[in-house]
Amino acid sequence: MIKKLKRIFVKSFLTMEENHLKPWETMTR
């Protein structure tokens, strides 16, 4: 159960990072 939660957390965290980095790249460019 903890493994499953961890995987979901990591996945959502990575998605969050991607969504955060895309606008940042556009701004700096």
mmCIF file of the N, C-alpha and C atoms, coordinates in Angstrom:
data_MODEL
# 
_entry.id   MODEL 
# 
loop_
_atom_site.group_PDB 
_atom_site.id 
_atom_site.type_symbol 
_atom_site.label_atom_id 
_atom_site.label_alt_id 
_atom_site.label_comp_id 
_atom_site.label_asym_id 
_atom_site.label_entity_id 
_atom_site.label_seq_id 
_atom_site.pdbx_PDB_ins_code 
_atom_site.Cartn_x 
_atom_site.Cartn_y 
_atom_site.Cartn_z 
_atom_site.occupancy 
_atom_site.B_iso_or_equiv 
_atom_site.pdbx_formal_charge 
_atom_site.auth_seq_id 
_atom_site.auth_comp_id 
_atom_site.auth_asym_id 
_atom_site.auth_atom_id 
_atom_site.pdbx_PDB_model_num 
ATOM 1  N N  . MET A 1 1  ? 0.840  -1.205 0.000   1.00 0.00 ? 1  MET A N  1 
ATOM 2  C CA . MET A 1 1  ? 0.000  0.000  0.000   1.00 0.00 ? 1  MET A CA 1 
ATOM 3  C C  . MET A 1 1  ? 0.874  1.252  0.000   1.00 0.00 ? 1  MET A C  1 
ATOM 4  N N  . ILE A 1 2  ? 1.887  1.266  0.844   1.00 0.00 ? 2  ILE A N  1 
ATOM 5  C CA . ILE A 1 2  ? 2.770  2.445  0.906   1.00 0.00 ? 2  ILE A CA 1 
ATOM 6  C C  . ILE A 1 2  ? 3.502  2.613  -0.428  1.00 0.00 ? 2  ILE A C  1 
ATOM 7  N N  . LYS A 1 3  ? 3.908  1.500  -1.020  1.00 0.00 ? 3  LYS A N  1 
ATOM 8  C CA . LYS A 1 3  ? 4.584  1.578  -2.325  1.00 0.00 ? 3  LYS A CA 1 
ATOM 9  C C  . LYS A 1 3  ? 3.680  2.236  -3.354  1.00 0.00 ? 3  LYS A C  1 
ATOM 10 N N  . LYS A 1 4  ? 2.428  1.829  -3.348  1.00 0.00 ? 4  LYS A N  1 
ATOM 11 C CA . LYS A 1 4  ? 1.471  2.376  -4.313  1.00 0.00 ? 4  LYS A CA 1 
ATOM 12 C C  . LYS A 1 4  ? 1.322  3.884  -4.104  1.00 0.00 ? 4  LYS A C  1 
ATOM 13 N N  . LEU A 1 5  ? 1.172  4.287  -2.855  1.00 0.00 ? 5  LEU A N  1 
ATOM 14 C CA . LEU A 1 5  ? 1.028  5.714  -2.553  1.00 0.00 ? 5  LEU A CA 1 
ATOM 15 C C  . LEU A 1 5  ? 2.271  6.472  -2.986  1.00 0.00 ? 5  LEU A C  1 
ATOM 16 N N  . LYS A 1 6  ? 3.427  5.885  -2.720  1.00 0.00 ? 6  LYS A N  1 
ATOM 17 C CA . LYS A 1 6  ? 4.682  6.543  -3.078  1.00 0.00 ? 6  LYS A CA 1 
ATOM 18 C C  . LYS A 1 6  ? 4.756  6.742  -4.588  1.00 0.00 ? 6  LYS A C  1 
ATOM 19 N N  . ARG A 1 7  ? 4.379  5.709  -5.329  1.00 0.00 ? 7  ARG A N  1 
ATOM 20 C CA . ARG A 1 7  ? 4.422  5.797  -6.795  1.00 0.00 ? 7  ARG A CA 1 
ATOM 21 C C  . ARG A 1 7  ? 3.504  6.911  -7.284  1.00 0.00 ? 7  ARG A C  1 
ATOM 22 N N  . ILE A 1 8  ? 2.304  6.969  -6.720  1.00 0.00 ? 8  ILE A N  1 
ATOM 23 C CA . ILE A 1 8  ? 1.345  8.016  -7.117  1.00 0.00 ? 8  ILE A CA 1 
ATOM 24 C C  . ILE A 1 8  ? 1.907  9.391  -6.785  1.00 0.00 ? 8  ILE A C  1 
ATOM 25 N N  . PHE A 1 9  ? 2.539  9.495  -5.612  1.00 0.00 ? 9  PHE A N  1 
ATOM 26 C CA . PHE A 1 9  ? 3.104  10.773 -5.195  1.00 0.00 ? 9  PHE A CA 1 
ATOM 27 C C  . PHE A 1 9  ? 4.225  11.201 -6.133  1.00 0.00 ? 9  PHE A C  1 
ATOM 28 N N  . VAL A 1 10 ? 5.103  10.264 -6.455  1.00 0.00 ? 10 VAL A N  1 
ATOM 29 C CA . VAL A 1 10 ? 6.219  10.571 -7.359  1.00 0.00 ? 10 VAL A CA 1 
ATOM 30 C C  . VAL A 1 10 ? 5.688  10.993 -8.723  1.00 0.00 ? 10 VAL A C  1 
ATOM 31 N N  . LYS A 1 11 ? 4.691  10.275 -9.207  1.00 0.00 ? 11 LYS A N  1 
ATOM 32 C CA . LYS A 1 11 ? 4.126  10.580 -10.523 1.00 0.00 ? 11 LYS A CA 1 
ATOM 33 C C  . LYS A 1 11 ? 3.525  11.988 -10.540 1.00 0.00 ? 11 LYS A C  1 
ATOM 34 N N  . SER A 1 12 ? 2.745  12.309 -9.525  1.00 0.00 ? 12 SER A N  1 
ATOM 35 C CA . SER A 1 12 ? 2.118  13.632 -9.468  1.00 0.00 ? 12 SER A CA 1 
ATOM 36 C C  . SER A 1 12 ? 3.171  14.715 -9.287  1.00 0.00 ? 12 SER A C  1 
ATOM 37 N N  . PHE A 1 13 ? 4.233  14.389 -8.530  1.00 0.00 ? 13 PHE A N  1 
ATOM 38 C CA . PHE A 1 13 ? 5.300  15.366 -8.317  1.00 0.00 ? 13 PHE A CA 1 
ATOM 39 C C  . PHE A 1 13 ? 6.017  15.658 -9.631  1.00 0.00 ? 13 PHE A C  1 
ATOM 40 N N  . LEU A 1 14 ? 6.306  14.609 -10.394 1.00 0.00 ? 14 LEU A N  1 
ATOM 41 C CA . LEU A 1 14 ? 6.979  14.793 -11.680 1.00 0.00 ? 14 LEU A CA 1 
ATOM 42 C C  . LEU A 1 14 ? 6.104  15.602 -12.628 1.00 0.00 ? 14 LEU A C  1 
ATOM 43 N N  . THR A 1 15 ? 4.827  15.330 -12.638 1.00 0.00 ? 15 THR A N  1 
ATOM 44 C CA . THR A 1 15 ? 3.907  16.086 -13.491 1.00 0.00 ? 15 THR A CA 1 
ATOM 45 C C  . THR A 1 15 ? 3.895  17.547 -13.082 1.00 0.00 ? 15 THR A C  1 
ATOM 46 N N  . MET A 1 16 ? 3.902  17.787 -11.777 1.00 0.00 ? 16 MET A N  1 
ATOM 47 C CA . MET A 1 16 ? 3.922  19.149 -11.251 1.00 0.00 ? 16 MET A CA 1 
ATOM 48 C C  . MET A 1 16 ? 5.192  19.863 -11.713 1.00 0.00 ? 16 MET A C  1 
ATOM 49 N N  . GLU A 1 17 ? 6.323  19.177 -11.629 1.00 0.00 ? 17 GLU A N  1 
ATOM 50 C CA . GLU A 1 17 ? 7.595  19.757 -12.049 1.00 0.00 ? 17 GLU A CA 1 
ATOM 51 C C  . GLU A 1 17 ? 7.539  20.129 -13.530 1.00 0.00 ? 17 GLU A C  1 
ATOM 52 N N  . GLU A 1 18 ? 7.046  19.226 -14.339 1.00 0.00 ? 18 GLU A N  1 
ATOM 53 C CA . GLU A 1 18 ? 6.949  19.496 -15.782 1.00 0.00 ? 18 GLU A CA 1 
ATOM 54 C C  . GLU A 1 18 ? 6.094  20.722 -16.043 1.00 0.00 ? 18 GLU A C  1 
ATOM 55 N N  . ASN A 1 19 ? 4.940  20.773 -15.409 1.00 0.00 ? 19 ASN A N  1 
ATOM 56 C CA . ASN A 1 19 ? 4.031  21.905 -15.613 1.00 0.00 ? 19 ASN A CA 1 
ATOM 57 C C  . ASN A 1 19 ? 4.647  23.203 -15.114 1.00 0.00 ? 19 ASN A C  1 
ATOM 58 N N  . HIS A 1 20 ? 5.512  23.100 -14.132 1.00 0.00 ? 20 HIS A N  1 
ATOM 59 C CA . HIS A 1 20 ? 6.154  24.296 -13.585 1.00 0.00 ? 20 HIS A CA 1 
ATOM 60 C C  . HIS A 1 20 ? 7.307  24.745 -14.484 1.00 0.00 ? 20 HIS A C  1 
ATOM 61 N N  . LEU A 1 21 ? 8.013  23.786 -15.054 1.00 0.00 ? 21 LEU A N  1 
ATOM 62 C CA . LEU A 1 21 ? 9.185  24.114 -15.869 1.00 0.00 ? 21 LEU A CA 1 
ATOM 63 C C  . LEU A 1 21 ? 8.805  24.663 -17.241 1.00 0.00 ? 21 LEU A C  1 
ATOM 64 N N  . LYS A 1 22 ? 7.742  24.172 -17.825 1.00 0.00 ? 22 LYS A N  1 
ATOM 65 C CA . LYS A 1 22 ? 7.363  24.629 -19.166 1.00 0.00 ? 22 LYS A CA 1 
ATOM 66 C C  . LYS A 1 22 ? 7.120  26.136 -19.222 1.00 0.00 ? 22 LYS A C  1 
ATOM 67 N N  . PRO A 1 23 ? 6.295  26.706 -18.353 1.00 0.00 ? 23 PRO A N  1 
ATOM 68 C CA . PRO A 1 23 ? 6.095  28.169 -18.378 1.00 0.00 ? 23 PRO A CA 1 
ATOM 69 C C  . PRO A 1 23 ? 7.394  28.909 -18.081 1.00 0.00 ? 23 PRO A C  1 
ATOM 70 N N  . TRP A 1 24 ? 8.204  28.340 -17.186 1.00 0.00 ? 24 TRP A N  1 
ATOM 71 C CA . TRP A 1 24 ? 9.469  28.988 -16.819 1.00 0.00 ? 24 TRP A CA 1 
ATOM 72 C C  . TRP A 1 24 ? 10.378 29.078 -18.045 1.00 0.00 ? 24 TRP A C  1 
ATOM 73 N N  . GLU A 1 25 ? 10.486 27.995 -18.797 1.00 0.00 ? 25 GLU A N  1 
ATOM 74 C CA . GLU A 1 25 ? 11.321 27.995 -20.009 1.00 0.00 ? 25 GLU A CA 1 
ATOM 75 C C  . GLU A 1 25 ? 10.811 29.036 -20.996 1.00 0.00 ? 25 GLU A C  1 
ATOM 76 N N  . THR A 1 26 ? 9.525  29.124 -21.137 1.00 0.00 ? 26 THR A N  1 
ATOM 77 C CA . THR A 1 26 ? 8.946  30.092 -22.074 1.00 0.00 ? 26 THR A CA 1 
ATOM 78 C C  . THR A 1 26 ? 9.263  31.513 -21.635 1.00 0.00 ? 26 THR A C  1 
ATOM 79 N N  . MET A 1 27 ? 9.226  31.755 -20.341 1.00 0.00 ? 27 MET A N  1 
ATOM 80 C CA . MET A 1 27 ? 9.515  33.094 -19.815 1.00 0.00 ? 27 MET A CA 1 
ATOM 81 C C  . MET A 1 27 ? 10.970 33.490 -20.034 1.00 0.00 ? 27 MET A C  1 
ATOM 82 N N  . THR A 1 28 ? 11.883 32.562 -19.739 1.00 0.00 ? 28 THR A N  1 
ATOM 83 C CA . THR A 1 28 ? 13.311 32.880 -19.817 1.00 0.00 ? 28 THR A CA 1 
ATOM 84 C C  . THR A 1 28 ? 13.774 32.987 -21.261 1.00 0.00 ? 28 THR A C  1 
ATOM 85 N N  . ARG A 1 29 ? 13.052 32.359 -22.175 1.00 0.00 ? 29 ARG A N  1 
ATOM 86 C CA . ARG A 1 29 ? 13.513 32.351 -23.561 1.00 0.00 ? 29 ARG A CA 1 
ATOM 87 C C  . ARG A 1 29 ? 13.306 33.686 -24.245 1.00 0.00 ? 29 ARG A C  1 
# 
